[in-house]
Amino acid sequence: MTLDELRIQIDTIDDTLLELYNKRMEYVHQVGELKNTTGAPIYRPEREQSILNRLKAKNSGKLTDGAIDALFLELFAVARNLERPEGIAYLGPEASFTHQAAESKFGAMSAYLPIGSIKGVFREVSRGTAKFGVVPIENSSNGIVSDTINSLNDYDLKIIAEVFVGIHHTLATTCNEIKEIKRIYSKDIAFDQCHNFLQDVGLDEVELIPVESTAKAAKLAMSEEGAAAICADVAAKLYNLPILYENIEDCADNKTRFFIVSNFDNLPSGDDKTSMLVRLPNTPGALVSFLNDFEKFNINLTKIKSHIVEGVSVFFIEFSGHKDDKEVAQIIEKHKGLIKILGSYVKENDDI
């Protein structure tokens, strides 16, 4: 075929896609009307994951699994926003890694609300200002985020999904050369994650100024002569700050895991993970006795972390399975005075 003939074929397919998209939205609208009569949530992560799994298994064309995710997650987001626009609060500001995590699940069209603290995200979702909240829970280099654990303890919201985001930093600046840089802005954790790079290029001796976020760092660096920022590439692009070096993090596989929280429970998907907080008596063997119940039912524990909440030692524990699974329900009933179930959700990964 000639180039013009190929373009005609593509245009014809696009016309068909538009017709099919609109037809899909009609069915989504009907589903939305039924859900409105019952109060059921529009966003069902387990349903979306089952659709993606089915499509990937059926796929025999050039689309990769990642491409299918990108196309259909955005389609899901468009459908949700046509039916019932619902705000997403996230640990801001705009262009932060948490913002990226939120957009990876809710798409670019959703209404986003940047919040200055993790507790603030929980507070606004609890108030109903936003339907969903997105917060970091742990980083592969720096461990558990205490503020998120404390907020999960204090608020009665549920974890409904998890998101993993690769953390890649850039050195961005209006300076043309390294030797012109006099100060660097970033989040304190980002300085730690890029320590080797800073040392290698001789920037470990310039003034390192911690700020609330890497996005704010980019904004400050853009406005000051002799300043640079360690930030995400999207933050640098947002503020038109030139990128001098990319991927400067010490660990190439650095990831942050995020939780999406809301006010409802997920139905089982068949491949779930459950998070909980456990307060055990301060007696010898209490933890071993508790964990033995999971071994008895062959339930795989994926995480056990001790944490101090309000001066009391608690355990943040995760396992494979849904809280409504028969064996899990028996364990919860046995220890119901000690356990706070934080949520069951589709497992994106075993761990970071």
Phi, psi and omega in degrees: 000152175281169179300316180296321179294319177297319180294324177297317178298317179297317179299321179296318178295319178299319178298319179294318178299316179301316179297317181290322177300315180295323178295319177298319180296327177297316179293321177300320179299318179295319176298318179299320179296320177294320180292327179297329180285340181252348183079011180290147180291148177288318183276115177237095183304322183292326178291315179298319180295322179294325176295313180299317179298317180296317182293320179295321179293329183275340188294132176227015183255204186276348180293132174276168176300320179296323179293321177297316177303311184298315182294311188278330175296322176292322177297317177300317181296318178299317180298316180298318184286334174290325183279308185207090180303124183230129185287150177240113175273141180214158176291107187276186011269192176303142179077009173286168178295328177294323176298319177297318179298318180297314181294331179294336179259325189251358176078171185283340186278345186292160178271114184255143181234102179288133181237144187281350181212158178295316178300323178297323177299312179298318182298315183289326175291320178297324179286340184093004176299323175230151179277328184231153174232143179236122184221151176284145176244326178196154176239144184295337179262332189242000172083200187288144176268109186299320182299326179289318177300315180298320181289324175298326177289321188277332185247153181262046174265162182247141170285123182247350179194158173237151181223136177249129181233128174291131183260109180237128183253151173239157168259114185240139185192158172275351177291146180274335182223156179306318187293345179278346184282125181253335180208151179232131176259142171185176171284145185305322182294329180290325175300317179296321184286346181240023185302314184297318179298312181301320179291318183296323184261007176079022180261003180287348181257356175279170182288121177257116187247109179285137176229177188295331184205159177290333177293318177296325178301317180296320179297316180293317181296328180292333187263356185236132176291137179080009181254153175223168178225142165263116188203173174286154181298327180293326178291318178298318180292325179301321182258014178056037180266119182300140179267123181269317178221143178249159175051057184266003180293148181295321183254116183293338182256025181294127181227151169240138177258137181238151172252143167255125182243150177203199187246027180220163178261146175277150168281158179298142179252344185098348177213072189249165172230145178235137176247146179207158170252136184232126174254113182254150177296148181279068181228151180302132175083002183298315181293316180299317180298318180296314183291332179300330179294326178288321177296321180303321181262010177058042178263126185280115175277126184255344180202136173221112180231130174277148184207148178260120177238118180053042176079002182245137179283126177231165177245131172265112189236140177229149179211160177281128181132170180253149182299336180270357175301144187305310183293320180296318180300325178294319179294317180298317179297319181296323185245029189299336178281348185250344189251138164242110178285123182269340178150150171245136189205162180299129181283118176274328183198157177292317182189174177258000000 
